[in-house]
Amino acid sequence: MKSARVWFFGLPSQALSVICGFSFQSPAPLFTLQLGNEQGMTLGIFILDFSSFPIWALVFALLLGLAGLTFGGDWLTKGAAAISVNLKINPVVVGLTVVSIATSMPEMFTSLLAARGSPGLALGNIMGSNIANIGLILGLTALILPLRVQLRLIHREMPILLLVSALFTVFATGGYARWEGLVLLGIAAAYLFFVVRWARQESADIQEEFFEAEDEIQRLSVPVAVVLVLLGALLLALGAKLLVGSSVEIASRLGASETLVGLTIVAIGTSLPELAASIAAVRAGHTDICAGNIVGSNLFNILLIGGATATFFPFPVNPAMLLVEFPSMLLLTVLLLLVFKTGHIVTRREGAFLLFLYLMVLSLSALSQEGLLF
């Protein structure tokens, strides 16, 4: 039997090309399932050849991918948290582990998908997200309203973030090996263990916040939660595929490096939900939440996403990144600690300074990646 490819419940890909005006022939389908004999039959949702897309369709696919990652991550988080709470897991554990990991899934899917064929895009996404979190998100939210910083963040999480960022930079020399990814994942597991342990020793007010969140989560039954997890995972996979595929093609047409696209378009795009959440928290008066979210997000980007990507798909590092992007990430992290220590408040002036530095880093990165700086 000859091999066959059936798309959209049996509609041939040639027919779809005529109907939609795009070519659907590509070696990299969104989803495939091998059936039949050795030659097999491939079943899937659809194949997209991004090289045949006009530029407006690429931009639409990119935006659609970002939407898929946003909604998919939200559904997966809600579903996973509901299942955990219904299984009577301590709400402190749920909030600090299940929810924290689930909210990192959009970046995780994007980096894992990009690592095999576009390692620059994968690393650019991780680095760009960390730089954007400090310069863009924290800077913009501080401009809206000065942010309070908890002492615990200064004495505990920030030193850990500095050490982890330095380790991530050391590992980058020569590229990321599988054992280095495993080390990062091991640190992530240890960090989560101690965070849960510390949280259980926190004041009654802190613990009450987790129990209040539990009341909302338990409104979802287990069957509904399972459906949310499955739909969320599906949307994450689709969104990541669309985002990575369209980003790589846009980079190719613009003559830009995939790393630069990862540092800018992809990183900013995957950070938009976090920016919206931070602005909403500031408007609600919860300014102390924003700083903690930024530090926690940067830790998970390096340990969980960077660790998992290096473990499954060890990848090389463009030496140019060691001259601009990695030093910039370390510099912004050190500055963040200094800003936190000045009165335990991120002022509007400091927010404007962080935003200015972010724009400077993007400019230097663009020059570096295009070979115009070194």
Rosetta blueprint (number, residue, H / E / L):
1 M L
2 K L
3 S L
4 A E
5 R E
6 V E
7 W E
8 F L
9 F L
10 G L
11 L E
12 P L
13 S H
14 Q H
15 A H
16 L H
17 S H
18 V H
19 I H
20 C H
21 G L
22 F L
23 S L
24 F L
25 Q L
26 S L
27 P L
28 A L
29 P L
30 L L
31 F L
32 T E
33 L E
34 Q E
35 L E
36 G L
37 N L
38 E L
39 Q L
40 G L
41 M E
42 T E
43 L E
44 G E
45 I L
46 F L
47 I L
48 L L
49 D L
50 F H
51 S H
52 S H
53 F L
54 P L
55 I H
56 W H
57 A H
58 L H
59 V H
60 F H
61 A H
62 L H
63 L H
64 L H
65 G H
66 L H
67 A H
68 G H
69 L H
70 T H
71 F H
72 G H
73 G H
74 D H
75 W H
76 L H
77 T H
78 K H
79 G H
80 A H
81 A H
82 A H
83 I H
84 S H
85 V H
86 N H
87 L L
88 K L
89 I L
90 N L
91 P H
92 V H
93 V H
94 V H
95 G H
96 L H
97 T H
98 V H
99 V H
100 S H
101 I H
102 A H
103 T L
104 S L
105 M H
106 P H
107 E H
108 M H
109 F H
110 T H
111 S H
112 L H
113 L H
114 A H
115 A H
116 R H
117 G H
118 S L
119 P H
120 G H
121 L H
122 A H
123 L H
124 G H
125 N H
126 I H
127 M H
128 G H
129 S H
130 N H
131 I H
132 A H
133 N H
134 I H
135 G H
136 L H
137 I H
138 L H
139 G H
140 L H
141 T H
142 A H
143 L H
144 I H
145 L L
146 P L
147 L E
148 R E
149 V L
150 Q L
151 L H
152 R H
153 L H
154 I H
155 H H
156 R H
157 E H
158 M H
159 P H
160 I H
161 L H
162 L H
163 L H
164 V H
165 S H
166 A H
167 L H
168 F H
169 T H
170 V H
171 F H
172 A H
173 T L
174 G L
175 G L
176 Y E
177 A L
178 R H
179 W H
180 E H
181 G H
182 L H
183 V H
184 L H
185 L H
186 G H
187 I H
188 A H
189 A H
190 A H
191 Y H
192 L H
193 F H
194 F H
195 V H
196 V H
197 R H
198 W H
199 A H
200 R H
201 Q L
202 E L
203 S L
204 A H
205 D H
206 I H
207 Q H
208 E H
209 E H
210 F H
211 F H
212 E H
213 A H
214 E H
215 D H
216 E H
217 I H
218 Q L
219 R L
220 L L
221 S L
222 V H
223 P H
224 V H
225 A H
226 V H
227 V H
228 L H
229 V H
230 L H
231 L H
232 G H
233 A H
234 L H
235 L H
236 L H
237 A H
238 L H
239 G H
240 A H
241 K H
242 L H
243 L H
244 V H
245 G H
246 S H
247 S H
248 V H
249 E H
250 I H
251 A H
252 S H
253 R H
254 L H
255 G L
256 A L
257 S L
258 E H
259 T H
260 L H
261 V H
262 G H
263 L H
264 T H
265 I H
266 V H
267 A H
268 I H
269 G H
270 T H
271 S H
272 L H
273 P H
274 E H
275 L H
276 A H
277 A H
278 S H
279 I H
280 A H
281 A H
282 V H
283 R H
284 A L
285 G L
286 H L
287 T H
288 D H
289 I H
290 C H
291 A H
292 G H
293 N H
294 I H
295 V H
296 G H
297 S H
298 N H
299 L H
300 F H
301 N H
302 I H
303 L H
304 L H
305 I H
306 G H
307 G H
308 A H
309 T H
310 A H
311 T H
312 F H
313 F L
314 P L
315 F E
316 P L
317 V L
318 N L
319 P H
320 A H
321 M H
322 L H
323 L L
324 V L
325 E H
326 F H
327 P H
328 S H
329 M H
330 L H
331 L H
332 L H
333 T H
334 V H
335 L H
336 L H
337 L H
338 L H
339 V H
340 F H
341 K H
342 T L
343 G L
344 H L
345 I E
346 V E
347 T L
348 R H
349 R H
350 E H
351 G H
352 A H
353 F H
354 L H
355 L H
356 F H
357 L H
358 Y H
359 L H
360 M H
361 V H
362 L H
363 S H
364 L H
365 S H
366 A H
367 L H
368 S H
369 Q H
370 E L
371 G L
372 L L
373 L L
374 F L
